[in-house]
Amino acid sequence: MAILLDFLRDPVRKMDPSESVLITISVLGLWAVITVSAWMRSRNQIQIAFREHPRVFSAIRYLAIAMIPGSILSLALYQGGYKMVGLGVISYLAPFAGILLGYLISRRPKDISGFMMFYCIVNGIALTGVIAEYSGANWPALGGLRGMEWIRYSGQETVKLIGGLYRSPDIMGLHAAQVVMFSLTLAIQKSRRQSPIWIVLALFGCLCLLLSGRRKMLGMPLVFLAVLALLTYIRKITRVQAIVVPIVAAAALIGGVFLVATDEYVGTEYMNFAGTLFTSGVERYQEVVVGSVQGTIIQSGVLGEGIGTATQGSYHLMQHDRRQGRNRFSSGGWQEDGVSRIFRELGLFGVIFVVLSAWSLIRAIMSAVQRVPASWHGAVAQLCMISIVVANLASFTVSHQQFSGDPPSALLVLIVLGIAFGVTSIAKARKIKQLERRPRHSAA
C-alpha cells in the first residue's frame, strides 16, 4: 500500500489547485505506522538482527551523535528552528527504519521477489505517463508542478525534461532507475521463461531514463552493473557470468533494434545529452561535489549552518531572517550534492561522525557478505541488493534532493540494504537445516 501511495500522491498533488506539499509527505504517516507495527510485532526478530549485525546499531548511534551540534545550531539561529530540526532528523534517521523493514521482509524469502515485483509493476505502469507526456498527451496529471519549466541546455540543443505522472524529472528518473535495477535482479534470479519479461521492463525503464534528461539517474544502472560484476568477481561466483552475459547480450540486441525502430520518434537531443554522461560526466562530478564542498566550507565555516538548512523542502520552514539579523541564507541551501549538504548542515564535527557511521555500515556489510556461502544462489541476490544501494549512494553524492526531500525514496534503498543483511539469516537457517538432515553416526 505504501509503495502504491508513493506513486499516487504525485498525480493527486498536481491536480490539487494548491499543490500542497502535505500531499507529498502524507505517505510518511503510513510508513510510520508500518514501522511501529513491525517493531511491536517483531521485537524478537529485531533483537536478533541487532545481535547478528551490531555494527548497524553503531552506525545509527554515530549518526545520532553527528546531528547534535547541527540541531543545537538550528534551534539557536532560526525562528521556528524546531521545525528545521524535525525535518533534518527525519531525513537522516527515518530511512534507517528501512533496514529493519528489509530484514523482516527477508525472513520470508518469497517476499523478497514479491516486494521487488510489486514495485516494478506499480512503477512500470506509472512510467507509461512518460511516453504519454513525450507524445504530447494533454492529461492534467502529466508534467512537473506548475510554475516549473524543466529544460536542460546541451550545446546548441535544448532538452525538455520529462516527468510523466511523477512530480519532477528527478523523481521519475529515480524510480525508472530502480525499475531497471530491480528488473535486472529479477531477470537474474527468475527462470529462463520469466527473464525476458523483466529484460523488456528494464529496457522500458532505460527509455524513460533517457527522456528524464537526468545524467545522474542514467548512470545508476551502469554503477549497478559495474559493482555487481566486481563483487561477483571478488566472491568468485563464476556461474553469474553464464547468466549475466546472455542477459546483457539480449538486452543490447533488443535495445539496438528498439533504437533503430524508434529513431523517428525519439529526438536526437536526448541521445546526445545522454552521451555527455561519458564525455563530461567526470568534469561535472568534480564541479558539483568538490567545488560545492569548498564553497560550503568557505561560506558556512567549520560549524555549518544547522541541520535542515540544505534539506529539500526547508524553504517552506525557513524564516526570511535569522535571529542574528543576517539575511544571506533566506533562500535556503543551494547545495545540490549530498556531500556538501552534510558539511553545511552538520559541520566538520558532524562530518567526522558521519564518516564513522559509514565505516561501521561498510564493515557490517562486509561481515554479512562473508557469512553467506558463495555457492548458494542467495549470495547473488545479496550482491544485487548491495549493488543497488551503491548505485543510489552514487546518485546521492551528486544530488541529494530526491532523497532528503522525499524520505520514502531513501527508505526504499535502506529496505534493500536490510534485505541484504537478512540474507545472512536465511543462509544460517539453511545451513542448520542441512546439518539436521545429515545422518548421525555413533562413535566406534
C-alpha positions in Angstrom: 0.0 0.0 0.0 2.8 2.4 0.8 4.6 1.7 -2.5 1.3 2.3 -4.3 0.7 5.6 -2.5 4.3 6.7 -3.1 3.3 6.9 -6.8 -0.4 8.1 -6.5 0.5 11.1 -4.3 2.3 12.9 -7.2 -0.6 13.0 -9.8 -3.0 13.8 -6.9 -0.8 16.7 -5.8 -0.5 18.1 -9.4 -4.3 18.0 -9.8 -4.9 19.8 -6.5 -5.2 23.6 -7.1 -2.9 24.4 -4.1 -0.3 21.7 -4.9 0.1 21.3 -1.2 3.4 19.8 -0.1 1.5 17.9 2.6 0.2 15.6 -0.1 3.8 14.5 -0.8 4.8 14.0 2.8 1.5 12.4 3.9 2.7 9.0 2.9 5.2 9.2 5.8 2.3 8.6 8.2 1.7 5.2 6.6 5.4 4.3 6.6 5.5 5.3 10.3 2.5 3.0 11.1 4.2 0.2 9.2 7.5 0.7 11.1 5.8 0.9 14.5 3.7 -2.1 13.8 6.7 -4.1 12.7 8.6 -3.1 15.8 5.7 -4.1 18.1 5.0 -7.4 16.4 8.6 -8.5 15.7 10.7 -7.3 18.6 12.4 -10.7 19.0 13.5 -10.8 15.3 14.7 -7.2 15.6 16.8 -8.0 18.7 18.2 -11.0 16.8 19.0 -8.7 13.9 21.0 -6.3 16.2 22.8 -9.2 17.7 23.7 -10.6 14.3 24.7 -7.2 12.9 25.9 -5.0 15.9 27.8 -2.6 13.7 24.5 -1.4 12.2 23.4 -0.2 15.6 26.8 1.5 15.9 26.2 3.3 12.6 22.9 4.6 13.8 24.4 5.8 17.1 27.3 7.6 15.3 24.8 9.3 13.0 22.7 10.4 16.0 25.8 12.0 17.6 26.6 13.7 14.3 23.3 15.5 14.4 23.6 17.0 17.9 25.7 20.2 17.0 23.6 20.9 13.9 20.4 20.6 15.9 21.6 23.0 18.5 22.6 25.5 15.8 19.2 25.4 14.1 17.4 25.8 17.5 19.7 28.8 18.4 19.9 30.6 15.0 16.4 30.3 13.4 12.9 31.3 14.4 10.9 28.1 14.4 14.2 26.2 14.4 12.5 23.2 15.9 10.8 22.7 12.6 14.2 22.6 10.9 15.4 20.1 13.4 12.4 17.9 12.9 12.8 18.0 9.1 16.5 17.3 9.3 16.3 14.5 11.8 13.5 12.7 9.8 15.5 12.9 6.6 18.6 11.5 8.3 17.2 8.9 10.7 13.9 7.8 9.2 15.5 5.8 6.3 17.3 3.6 8.9 13.9 2.2 9.7 14.1 0.7 6.2 16.9 -1.7 7.4 14.6 -3.2 10.0 11.8 -3.5 7.5 14.0 -5.1 4.9 15.4 -7.5 7.4 11.9 -8.6 8.4 10.9 -8.9 4.7 13.8 -11.3 4.2 12.6 -13.6 7.0 10.2 -15.0 4.3 12.4 -15.4 1.2 9.4 -15.4 -1.2 8.5 -11.9 -0.1 11.8 -10.6 -1.4 11.0 -11.2 -5.0 7.3 -10.3 -4.3 8.4 -6.9 -3.0 10.5 -6.2 -6.0 8.0 -7.5 -8.5 5.2 -5.3 -7.0 7.4 -2.2 -7.1 8.3 -2.9 -10.7 4.7 -3.5 -11.7 3.4 -0.3 -10.0 6.1 1.9 -11.3 6.2 0.2 -14.7 2.5 1.2 -15.1 3.2 4.7 -13.8 6.1 5.2 -16.3 3.7 4.9 -19.2 2.9 8.6 -18.3 6.4 9.4 -19.6 5.5 8.2 -23.1 2.2 10.0 -22.9 3.8 13.3 -22.0 6.5 12.9 -24.7 3.8 12.2 -27.2 2.0 15.4 -26.3 -0.9 14.0 -24.4 -2.9 16.7 -22.5 -3.5 14.9 -19.2 -3.8 17.2 -16.2 -1.6 14.9 -14.1 1.3 15.0 -16.6 4.4 17.1 -16.4 6.0 18.8 -13.4 4.5 21.0 -10.8 3.1 24.3 -12.0 5.5 27.2 -12.4 8.4 24.9 -13.2 9.8 24.6 -16.7 12.1 21.6 -16.8 14.7 22.1 -19.6 18.4 21.5 -20.0 20.8 23.0 -22.5 23.3 20.8 -24.2 25.5 22.6 -26.7 23.2 24.2 -29.3 20.3 21.8 -28.3 17.5 22.3 -25.8 16.4 19.2 -24.0 12.9 19.1 -22.4 13.0 17.0 -19.3 10.0 14.6 -18.9 8.4 13.9 -15.6 5.3 11.9 -16.7 2.9 11.2 -13.8 5.7 12.0 -11.3 6.1 15.5 -9.8 9.5 16.1 -11.4 12.0 14.5 -13.8 14.3 13.8 -10.9 11.7 11.7 -9.1 10.7 10.0 -12.3 14.3 9.2 -13.2 15.0 7.8 -9.7 12.0 5.4 -9.9 12.9 4.5 -13.5 16.4 3.6 -12.4 15.1 1.5 -9.6 12.8 -0.3 -12.0 15.8 -1.1 -14.3 17.9 -2.4 -11.4 15.1 -4.4 -9.8 14.1 -5.9 -13.2 17.7 -6.9 -13.9 17.9 -8.5 -10.5 14.7 -10.4 -11.1 15.9 -11.4 -14.6 19.0 -13.0 -13.0 17.0 -14.7 -10.2 14.0 -15.9 -12.2 13.6 -18.8 -14.6 14.5 -18.5 -18.3 10.8 -18.3 -19.1 10.3 -15.2 -16.9 13.6 -13.5 -17.6 12.6 -11.9 -20.9 9.7 -10.2 -19.3 11.9 -8.4 -16.8 14.5 -7.6 -19.5 11.8 -5.9 -21.6 10.7 -3.9 -18.5 14.3 -2.9 -17.8 14.7 -1.6 -21.4 11.4 0.3 -21.0 12.9 1.8 -17.8 16.0 2.8 -19.7 13.9 4.6 -22.3 12.2 6.6 -19.5 15.6 7.4 -18.0 16.7 8.7 -21.4 13.6 11.0 -21.5 14.2 12.2 -18.0 17.3 14.0 -19.1 19.0 13.4 -15.7 22.5 12.1 -16.1 22.9 11.1 -12.5 19.9 8.7 -13.0 21.2 7.4 -16.3 24.4 6.4 -14.5 22.8 4.4 -11.8 22.2 1.2 -13.8 25.8 1.4 -15.0 27.1 1.7 -11.5 24.8 -1.2 -10.5 26.2 -3.5 -13.2 29.8 -2.4 -12.6 29.6 -3.1 -8.8 27.8 -6.4 -9.3 30.5 -7.5 -11.7 33.2 -6.5 -9.3 31.6 -8.2 -6.3 30.9 -11.4 -8.1 34.5 -11.5 -9.3 35.8 -10.9 -5.7 33.5 -13.7 -4.4 34.5 -15.9 -7.3 30.9 -16.6 -8.3 31.7 -17.6 -11.9 28.3 -19.0 -12.6 26.9 -15.5 -12.7 28.8 -14.9 -15.9 26.8 -17.6 -17.6 23.6 -15.8 -16.6 24.6 -12.1 -16.9 26.3 -12.3 -20.2 23.3 -13.7 -22.1 21.0 -11.2 -20.4 23.3 -8.2 -21.3 23.7 -9.5 -24.8 19.9 -10.0 -25.2 19.3 -6.5 -23.7 21.8 -4.9 -26.1 20.2 -6.6 -29.1 16.7 -5.7 -28.1 17.8 -2.2 -27.3 19.6 -1.7 -30.6 16.5 -2.9 -32.5 14.4 -0.6 -30.4 16.5 2.5 -31.1 16.6 1.8 -34.8 12.8 1.3 -34.9 12.1 4.4 -32.9 14.6 6.7 -34.5 11.8 8.8 -35.9 10.1 9.1 -32.5 12.9 9.8 -30.0 14.6 13.1 -30.5 18.3 13.0 -31.2 18.9 15.7 -28.5 18.1 13.1 -25.8 20.7 10.7 -27.2 23.2 13.4 -27.5 22.6 14.6 -24.0 22.8 11.1 -22.6 26.2 10.8 -24.3 27.6 13.6 -22.2 27.5 11.2 -19.3 30.7 9.8 -20.7 32.2 12.9 -22.3 31.7 15.4 -19.4 30.4 13.3 -16.5 33.7 13.3 -14.5 34.1 17.0 -15.0 30.6 17.7 -13.9 31.0 15.5 -10.9 34.1 17.4 -9.8 32.3 20.7 -10.3 29.2 19.7 -8.4 30.8 17.8 -5.5 34.4 19.1 -5.0 33.5 22.7 -5.9 30.4 22.7 -3.7 32.2 21.3 -0.7 34.9 24.0 -0.9 32.3 26.7 -1.4 30.2 25.4 1.6 33.2 25.4 4.0 34.1 29.0 2.9 30.5 30.1 3.3 29.4 28.2 6.4 32.6 27.6 8.3 33.6 24.5 10.2 30.5 24.6 12.4 28.0 24.7 9.5 24.6 26.4 9.4 22.4 23.9 11.3 20.5 20.8 10.5 17.7 21.1 7.9 19.1 24.2 6.2 20.1 22.4 3.0 17.3 19.7 3.2 14.9 19.7 0.3 11.7 21.4 1.4 13.3 23.6 4.1 12.3 26.7 2.2 8.8 26.1 3.4 10.0 26.4 7.0 12.9 28.9 6.9 12.3 32.5 8.0 13.5 35.4 5.9 15.9 36.5 8.6 18.0 34.9 11.2 17.9 35.8 14.9 21.3 37.4 14.5 19.9 39.7 11.8 21.7 38.3 8.7 19.7 37.6 5.5 22.1 35.9 3.1 20.5 32.5 3.7 16.9 33.5 3.3 16.5 31.4 0.2 17.7 28.2 1.8 20.6 26.0 1.0 22.0 25.9 -2.6 23.9 22.7 -2.1 22.9 20.1 -4.7 25.2 17.3 -3.9 24.9 15.2 -0.8 28.4 15.7 0.5 28.3 19.5 0.7 24.8 19.2 2.2 26.3 17.3 5.1 29.1 19.9 5.6 26.5 22.7 5.6 24.1 21.1 8.0 26.3 19.2 10.4 29.6 21.0 10.2 33.1 19.4 10.4 32.3 17.7 13.7 29.2 16.1 12.3 31.0 15.0 9.1 33.6 13.1 11.2 30.8 11.1 12.9 29.1 10.6 9.6 32.3 9.0 8.3 32.4 6.8 11.4 28.8 5.8 10.8 29.5 5.0 7.1 32.6 2.9 8.1 30.6 0.9 10.6 27.9 0.3 8.0 30.6 -0.8 5.4 32.1 -3.2 8.0 28.6 -4.6 8.7 28.0 -5.2 5.0 31.4 -6.9 4.6 30.6 -9.2 7.6 27.2 -10.0 6.2 28.7 -10.9 2.8 31.3 -13.2 4.3 28.8 -15.2 6.2 26.8 -16.2 3.1 28.3 -19.2 1.2 29.3 -18.2 -2.3 28.0 -21.5 -3.6 24.4 -20.7 -2.5 22.1 -18.9 -5.0 21.1 -16.4 -2.3 24.7 -15.0 -2.5 24.0 -13.5 -5.9 20.7 -11.9 -4.6 22.6 -10.4 -1.7 25.2 -8.9 -4.1 22.5 -7.5 -6.3 21.0 -5.7 -3.3 24.3 -4.2 -2.3 24.9 -3.1 -5.9 21.5 -1.3 -5.9 22.4 0.5 -2.7 25.8 1.6 -4.0 24.2 2.9 -7.2 21.8 5.0 -5.1 24.7 6.2 -3.0 26.5 7.4 -6.1 23.3 9.3 -7.1 23.1 10.8 -3.6 26.6 12.2 -3.7 25.7 14.2 -6.9 22.2 15.2 -5.9 20.5 14.7 -2.5 17.2 16.4 -3.2 15.3 13.3 -4.3 16.3 11.6 -1.0 16.3 14.4 1.6 13.1 15.9 0.2 11.4 12.5 -0.1 12.3 10.2 2.9 10.3 7.3 1.4 12.8 7.2 -1.5 15.7 6.8 0.9 13.6 4.4 3.0 13.3 2.1 -0.1 17.1 2.0 -0.5 17.6 1.1 3.1 14.9 -1.6 2.8 17.0 -3.1 0.1 20.1 -2.9 2.4 18.1 -4.6 5.1 17.2 -7.5 2.8 21.0 -7.9 2.1 21.6 -8.2 5.9 18.6 -10.6 6.2 20.0 -13.0 3.6 22.6 -14.0 6.2 19.9 -15.3 8.5 18.4 -17.3 5.6 21.8 -18.8 4.9 22.3 -19.6 8.6 18.9 -21.3 8.8 19.5 -23.2 5.6 22.9 -24.4 7.0 21.3 -25.6 10.2 18.6 -27.5 8.3 21.2 -29.2 6.3 23.1 -30.3 9.4 19.8 -31.6 10.9 19.2 -33.7 7.8 22.6 -35.3 7.9 22.5 -38.9 9.4 24.1 -39.2 12.7 26.9 -41.7 13.2 27.7 -43.2 16.5 31.2 -43.3 17.7 33.0 -46.6 17.2 
